[in-house]
């Protein structure tokens, strides 16, 4: 199985060199697209929904932090890696709020790159093993509505976990777009939106019934380990922050 990578670096030679290093490692990572601006990079993420985004931090038009913030909000299962020079390394550390996987200093050391990708590969393999227990070869004998129902049930039962629709689709030899189409035909929404709705529904229930839990603990309980992201997505879907929602119940 190949894991998809998008590389964003405004300096052409550095971008091409980084792509060569990734390819030379002969791991299960494939650079499917690259860009030289953050705006272009965001469009590529929207198009491909990659497993990994590797981006420079200092770029014109949209810098790496703005790009990562947008990706984190819209595609939270995409892992982000920052590459930066010494002069902006402290600046890069603020990206911890967006669950950046790792930082790489320029020039990128191939051993450091290998270690980071190895860690991600291990993470993805564990996730695939959990998918394969449900979405086995026998699933290919199911009809499209039955596949959609299986995914629907899986999300309901495993909403707390790090669910990546693209990897579930690949387990079934489907494209992400086809899997989403099947789900929409049966449930009138995408699997990603359904996952969010289930998480928000359970978060409301916990906020109502467990006053002693912090917002961070509530987020962790429904699959959002990063408090800032949980609060933003909760407010986007309810109009209130978690604390405001809790206060409205009194």
LUMKOLMI-663096 format. One record per residue: x, y, z of N, C-alpha, C in turn; residue in one letter. Coordinates in steps of 0.1 Angstrom, whole numbers, always signed. Example, Ala and Ser with C-alpha at 12.3 -4.5 7.8 and 13.67 -1.06 7.14 Angstrom:
BEGIN
   n_x   n_y   n_z  ca_x  ca_y  ca_z   c_x   c_y   c_z type
  +132   -57   +78  +123   -45   +78  +132   -33   +78    a
  +128   -22   +71  +137   -11   +71  +129    +0   +79    s
end
This chain:
BEGIN
   n_x   n_y   n_z  ca_x  ca_y  ca_z   c_x   c_y   c_z type
    +8   -12    +0    +0    +0    +0    +9   +12    +0    x
    +5   +22    -9   +13   +35    -9    +5   +45    -2    x
   +13   +54    +6    +7   +65   +13   +10   +78    +5    x
    +0   +86    +3    +1   +97    -6    +7  +109    +2    x
   +16  +117    -6   +23  +128    +0   +21  +140    -9    x
   +18  +152    -4   +19  +164   -11   +30  +173    -5    x
   +39  +178   -14   +50  +186   -10   +48  +201   -14    x
   +49  +210    -5   +48  +224    -8   +60  +232    -4    x
   +68  +237   -13   +80  +244   -11   +82  +254   -22    x
   +84  +267   -18   +85  +278   -28   +98  +278   -36    x
  +108  +272   -30  +121  +272   -38  +122  +259   -46    x
  +122  +260   -59  +121  +249   -68  +131  +238   -66    x
  +144  +242   -64  +155  +232   -62  +153  +224   -49    x
  +149  +232   -39  +147  +225   -26  +135  +215   -27    x
  +125  +219   -34  +113  +211   -36  +116  +198   -43    x
  +124  +199   -54  +127  +188   -62  +137  +179   -54    x
  +146  +185   -46  +155  +177   -38  +148  +169   -28    x
  +138  +175   -21  +130  +168   -11  +122  +156   -17    x
  +116  +158   -29  +109  +148   -35  +118  +136   -39    x
  +130  +139   -43  +140  +129   -46  +144  +121   -34    x
  +145  +128   -23  +149  +121   -10  +138  +112    -6    x
  +125  +116    -7  +114  +107    -3  +114   +95   -12    x
  +116   +97   -25  +116   +86   -34  +128   +76   -32    x
  +139   +82   -28  +151   +74   -27  +150   +65   -14    x
  +142   +68    -5  +140   +60    +7  +133   +47    +4    x
  +127   +46    -7  +120   +34   -11  +111   +28    -1    x
  +103   +37    +6   +93   +33   +15   +79   +33    +9    x
   +69   +33   +17   +56   +32   +11   +49   +46   +10    x
   +57   +56    +7   +52   +69    +5   +55   +74    -9    x
   +44   +80   -15   +45   +84   -29   +41   +99   -30    x
   +50  +107   -35   +46  +121   -38   +37  +122   -50    x
   +24  +125   -47   +15  +125   -58   +13  +139   -64    x
   +18  +150   -57   +17  +163   -63   +26  +172   -55    x
   +29  +184   -61   +37  +193   -54   +33  +208   -58    x
   +37  +217   -50   +33  +231   -53   +44  +241   -47    x
   +43  +253   -52   +53  +263   -47   +47  +274   -39    x
   +33  +274   -37   +27  +284   -29   +17  +276   -20    x
   +13  +283    -9    +4  +277    +1   -10  +276    -6    x
   -14  +285   -14   -27  +285   -20   -28  +273   -30    x
   -17  +271   -37   -17  +259   -46   -17  +246   -38    x
   -10  +246   -27    -9  +234   -18   -23  +231   -13    x
   -30  +241    -8   -44  +238    -3   -53  +232   -13    x
   -52  +237   -26   -60  +232   -36   -57  +217   -39    x
   -44  +214   -38   -39  +200   -40   -45  +191   -28    x
   -45  +196   -16   -50  +188    -5   -65  +186    -7    x
   -72  +196   -12   -86  +194   -14   -89  +184   -25    x
   -80  +184   -35   -82  +175   -46   -78  +160   -43    x
   -67  +158   -35   -62  +145   -33   -65  +139   -19    x
   -67  +148    -9   -69  +144    +5   -57  +135    +9    x
   -45  +139    +8   -33  +131   +10   -32  +126   +24    x
   -24  +115   +26   -21  +111   +40   -12  +121   +47    x
    -2  +126   +39    +8  +135   +45   +10  +148   +37    x
   +11  +159   +44   +14  +172   +38   +28  +176   +43    x
   +38  +179   +35   +51  +184   +39   +52  +198   +33    x
   +53  +208   +42   +53  +222   +37   +64  +230   +43    x
   +69  +239   +35   +78  +249   +40   +70  +259   +49    x
   +76  +267   +57   +68  +276   +66   +68  +290   +60    x
   +78  +294   +54   +79  +308   +49   +77  +308   +34    x
   +64  +312   +30   +61  +312   +15   +52  +324   +13    x
   +53  +329    +0   +44  +341    -3   +29  +337    -4    x
   +21  +347    -3    +6  +346    -5    +0  +339    +7    x
    +3  +326    +9    -2  +319   +21   +10  +311   +27    x
   +14  +315   +39   +25  +308   +45   +22  +294   +50    x
   +32  +286   +55   +30  +273   +59   +20  +271   +71    x
   +21  +281   +80   +12  +280   +92    -3  +282   +88    x
    -5  +291   +79   -19  +293   +74   -24  +281   +66    x
   -15  +275   +58   -19  +263   +51   -22  +252   +60    x
   -14  +250   +70   -16  +239   +80   -29  +241   +88    x
   -32  +254   +92   -44  +257   +99   -56  +253   +91    x
   -56  +256   +78   -67  +253   +69   -69  +238   +67    x
   -57  +231   +65   -58  +217   +64   -63  +210   +76    x
   -58  +215   +88   -62  +209  +101   -77  +210  +103    x
   -83  +222   +99   -97  +224  +101  -105  +216   +91    x
  -101  +214   +78  -109  +208   +68  -105  +193   +66    x
   -93  +190   +69   -88  +176   +67   -80  +171   +79    x
   -86  +170   +90   -78  +167  +103   -71  +154  +103    x
   -74  +145   +94   -66  +132   +94   -54  +133   +85    x
   -52  +144   +78   -39  +145   +70   -28  +149   +80    x
   -17  +142   +80    -6  +145   +89    +3  +155   +82    x
    +7  +165   +90   +14  +177   +85   +28  +177   +91    x
   +38  +179   +82   +52  +180   +86   +57  +193   +81    x
   +64  +201   +90   +69  +214   +86   +84  +213   +83    x
   +88  +220   +73  +103  +222   +70  +106  +236   +72    x
  +116  +240   +79  +119  +254   +82  +134  +256   +84    x
  +138  +268   +82  +152  +272   +85  +154  +276  +100    x
  +166  +277  +104  +168  +281  +118  +162  +294  +122    x
  +161  +303  +113  +156  +317  +116  +141  +317  +119    x
  +134  +307  +114  +119  +307  +117  +115  +295  +125    x
  +125  +288  +131  +121  +276  +138  +112  +278  +150    x
  +115  +289  +158  +106  +292  +169   +92  +295  +164    x
   +92  +302  +153   +79  +306  +147   +71  +293  +143    x
   +78  +283  +138   +72  +271  +134   +66  +263  +146    x
   +72  +265  +158   +67  +258  +169   +52  +261  +173    x
   +48  +273  +169   +34  +276  +171   +24  +267  +164    x
   +29  +259  +154   +21  +250  +147   +17  +238  +155    x
   +22  +237  +168   +18  +226  +176    +3  +226  +179    x
    -3  +238  +178   -17  +239  +180   -25  +232  +169    x
   -18  +230  +158   -25  +223  +147   -21  +209  +145    x
   -16  +203  +156   -12  +189  +157    -2  +185  +145    x
    +8  +194  +143   +19  +191  +134   +26  +178  +139    x
   +28  +169  +129   +35  +156  +133   +49  +158  +137    x
   +56  +166  +129   +71  +168  +132   +76  +180  +124    x
   +88  +185  +128   +95  +196  +122  +108  +190  +116    x
  +111  +195  +104  +124  +192   +98  +132  +205   +95    x
  +144  +205   +99  +152  +217   +96  +159  +216   +83    x
  +160  +227   +76  +167  +228   +63  +182  +228   +66    x
  +190  +222   +57  +186  +213   +47  +181  +200   +53    x
  +171  +194   +47  +165  +182   +53  +175  +170   +53    x
  +177  +165   +65  +185  +153   +67  +178  +141   +63    x
  +183  +132   +55  +175  +121   +50  +173  +111   +61    x
  +181  +110   +71  +179  +101   +82  +167  +106   +90    x
  +167  +119   +93  +155  +124  +100  +142  +122   +93    x
  +143  +124   +79  +131  +122   +71  +127  +107   +72    x
  +136   +98   +71  +133   +84   +72  +126   +81   +85    x
  +131   +86   +96  +126   +83  +109  +112   +88  +111    x
  +109  +100  +105   +95  +105  +106   +86   +97   +98    x
   +90   +94   +86   +81   +86   +77   +79   +72   +82    x
   +89   +66   +89   +88   +53   +95   +78   +53  +106    x
   +78   +64  +114   +68   +65  +125   +54   +66  +119    x
   +52   +74  +109   +39   +75  +102   +35   +62   +96    x
   +44   +55   +90   +41   +42   +84   +35   +32   +94    x
   +42   +32  +105   +38   +23  +116   +23   +26  +121    x
   +21   +39  +122    +8   +44  +126    -3   +40  +116    x
    +0   +41  +103   -10   +38   +93   -12   +23   +92    x
    -1   +15   +94    -3    +1   +94   -12    -4  +105    x
   -10    +1  +117   -19    -2  +128   -34    +1  +125    x
   -36   +13  +119   -49   +17  +115   -55    +8  +105    x
   -47    +4   +95   -52    -5   +84   -56   -18   +90    x
   -48   -23  +100   -52   -36  +106   -65   -35  +113    x
   -69   -24  +119   -82   -23  +125   -93   -22  +115    x
   -90   -16  +103  -100   -15   +93  -102   -29   +87    x
   -91   -37   +85   -92   -50   +78  -100   -60   +86    x
  -102   -58   +99  -110   -67  +107  -125   -65  +104    x
  -128   -53   +99  -142   -51   +95  -145   -51   +80    x
  -136   -44   +73  -137   -43   +59  -128   -53   +52    x
  -132   -66   +53  -124   -77   +48  -127   -80   +33    x
  -120   -90   +28  -122   -93   +14  -137   -97   +11    x
  -143  -103   +22  -157  -107   +20  -166   -95   +18    x
  -162   -83   +22  -170   -71   +20  -172   -68    +6    x
  -163   -73    -3  -165   -70   -17  -177   -77   -23    x
  -182   -87   -16  -194   -94   -21  -207   -86   -18    x
  -206   -76   -10  -218   -68    -5  -222   -59   -17    x
  -235   -55   -17  -240   -45   -26  -236   -31   -22    x
  -236   -22   -31  -232    -8   -27  -240    -3   -15    x
  -253    -5   -14  -261    +0    -2  -256    -7   +11    x
  -252   -20   +10  -247   -27   +21  -233   -22   +26    x
  -225   -18   +16  -212   -12   +19  -214    +1   +27    x
  -223    +9   +22  -226   +22   +28  -231   +19   +43    x
  -240    +9   +44  -245    +6   +58  -234    +1   +67    x
  -225    -7   +61  -213   -12   +69  -205    +0   +74    x
  -202   +10   +65  -194   +21   +69  -202   +30   +79    x
  -215   +31   +77  -223   +39   +87  -222   +33  +101    x
  -224   +20  +102  -223   +13  +114  -209   +14  +121    x
  -199   +13  +112  -185   +14  +117  -182   +27  +123    x
  -187   +38  +117  -185   +52  +122  -192   +53  +136    x
  -204   +48  +137  -212   +49  +149  -205   +42  +160    x
  -199   +30  +157  -192   +22  +168  -178   +27  +171    x
  -172   +34  +162  -157   +38  +163  -155   +52  +162    x
  -165   +61  +164  -163   +75  +162  -152   +81  +171    x
  -148   +75  +182  -137   +80  +190  -124   +78  +184    x
  -123   +69  +174  -110   +66  +168  -106   +76  +157    x
   -93   +74  +153   -88   +82  +141   -93   +75  +129    x
  -104   +79  +123  -110   +73  +111  -106   +80   +99    x
  -101   +73   +89   -97   +79   +76  -104   +72   +65    x
  -114   +80   +59  -122   +74   +49  -115   +69   +37    x
  -104   +76   +33   -96   +72   +21   -90   +58   +23    x
   -86   +55   +35   -79   +42   +38   -90   +31   +39    x
  -101   +34   +44  -112   +24   +43  -116   +21   +29    x
  -117   +32   +21  -121   +30    +7  -110   +21    +0    x
   -97   +24    +3   -87   +16    -4   -87    +1    +1    x
   -91    -1   +13   -93   -15   +18  -103   -22   +10    x
  -113   -15    +5  -123   -21    -4  -120   -20   -19    x
  -109   -15   -22  -105   -12   -36  -114    -2   -43    x
  -119    +8   -35  -127   +19   -40  -118   +31   -40    x
  -122   +41   -47  -117   +55   -46  -124   +62   -35    x
  -118   +72   -29  -125   +80   -18  -138   +86   -23    x
  -137   +91   -36  -149   +98   -41  -160   +88   -44    x
  -157   +76   -48  -168   +66   -50  -174   +61   -37    x
  -166   +60   -27  -171   +56   -13  -180   +67    -8    x
  -176   +79   -10  -184   +91    -5  -197   +91   -13    x
  -197   +88   -26  -209   +88   -34  -219   +78   -29    x
  -213   +66   -26  -222   +55   -21  -229   +59    -8    x
  -221   +65    +1  -226   +69   +14  -237   +80   +12    x
  -234   +90    +4  -243  +101    +2  -257   +96    -4    x
  -256   +86   -13  -268   +81   -19  -277   +74    -8    x
  -271   +69    +2  -279   +62   +12  -283   +71   +24    x
  -274   +80   +27  -276   +88   +40  -276  +103   +37    x
  -276  +108   +25  -277  +122   +22  -267  +131   +28    x
  -255  +125   +31  -244  +134   +36  -231  +125   +34    x
  -220  +132   +34  -207  +125   +33  -204  +117   +45    x
  -195  +107   +45  -191  +100   +57  -184  +109   +67    x
  -176  +119   +61  -169  +128   +70  -178  +137   +78    x
  -189  +142   +71  -198  +150   +78  -206  +142   +88    x
  -209  +130   +85  -216  +121   +94  -208  +118  +106    x
  -195  +116  +105  -186  +114  +116  -186  +126  +125    x
  -185  +138  +119  -185  +150  +127  -198  +151  +135    x
  -209  +149  +128  -223  +150  +135  -224  +140  +147    x
  -219  +128  +145  -219  +118  +156  -211  +123  +168    x
  -199  +128  +165  -190  +133  +175  -196  +145  +183    x
  -202  +154  +176  -208  +166  +182  -220  +161  +190    x
  -228  +152  +185  -239  +147  +193  -235  +141  +206    x
  -224  +133  +206  -220  +127  +218  -213  +137  +227    x
  -207  +147  +222  -201  +158  +230  -211  +166  +237    x
  -222  +168  +231  -234  +175  +238  -239  +167  +249    x
  -240  +154  +247  -245  +145  +258  -235  +145  +270    x
  -222  +145  +267  -212  +145  +278  -212  +158  +285    x
  -213  +169  +278  -213  +182  +284  -226  +184  +293    x
  -237  +177  +289  -249  +178  +297  -248  +170  +310    x
  -242  +158  +308  -242  +148  +319  -230  +147  +328    x
  -219  +153  +323  -206  +152  +331  -200  +166  +333    x
  -206  +173  +343  -201  +187  +345  -187  +188  +350    x
  -182  +178  +355  -168  +178  +361  -157  +177  +350    x
  -161  +172  +339  -151  +170  +328  -147  +183  +322    x
  -134  +185  +319  -130  +197  +312  -133  +196  +297    x
  -132  +207  +290  -135  +208  +276  -125  +198  +269    x
  -112  +199  +273  -102  +190  +267  -106  +175  +269    x
  -111  +171  +280  -115  +157  +283  -127  +153  +275    x
  -136  +163  +273  -148  +160  +265  -144  +158  +250    x
  -135  +166  +245  -130  +165  +232  -123  +152  +230    x
  -114  +148  +239  -107  +135  +238  -117  +123  +238    x
  -128  +125  +245  -137  +114  +246  -145  +111  +233    x
  -146  +121  +225  -153  +120  +212  -144  +120  +200    x
  -131  +119  +202  -122  +117  +190  -115  +130  +186    x
  -115  +140  +194  -108  +153  +191   -98  +155  +202    x
   -86  +150  +201   -76  +152  +212   -70  +166  +214    x
   -72  +174  +203   -67  +188  +204   -78  +197  +207    x
   -77  +204  +219   -88  +211  +225   -93  +223  +216    x
   -83  +230  +210   -86  +241  +201   -94  +237  +189    x
   -91  +226  +183   -98  +222  +171  -112  +217  +175    x
  -113  +210  +186  -126  +206  +191  -135  +217  +194    x
  -130  +228  +200  -138  +240  +203  -143  +247  +190    x
  -134  +248  +181  -137  +254  +168  -148  +247  +161    x
  -147  +234  +160  -156  +226  +152  -169  +225  +159    x
  -169  +224  +173  -182  +224  +180  -189  +237  +178    x
  -182  +248  +179  -189  +261  +177  -194  +263  +163    x
  -187  +258  +153  -191  +259  +139  -204  +251  +137    x
  -207  +241  +144  -219  +233  +142  -230  +235  +152    x
  -227  +242  +162  -237  +245  +172  -240  +260  +174    x
  -230  +268  +170  -231  +283  +172  -226  +287  +186    x
  -222  +277  +194  -217  +280  +208  -204  +272  +210    x
  -196  +278  +219  -184  +271  +223  -189  +260  +233    x
  -180  +250  +235  -184  +240  +245  -188  +245  +259    x
  -180  +255  +263  -184  +261  +276  -197  +269  +276    x
  -199  +276  +264  -211  +284  +263  -223  +274  +262    x
  -221  +263  +256  -232  +253  +255  -235  +248  +269    x
  -225  +245  +276  -227  +240  +290  -234  +250  +299    x
  -230  +263  +298  -236  +273  +306  -251  +275  +302    x
  -254  +273  +289  -268  +275  +284  -277  +265  +290    x
  -272  +254  +296  -280  +244  +302  -284  +247  +316    x
  -278  +256  +322  -281  +259  +336  -292  +269  +338    x
end
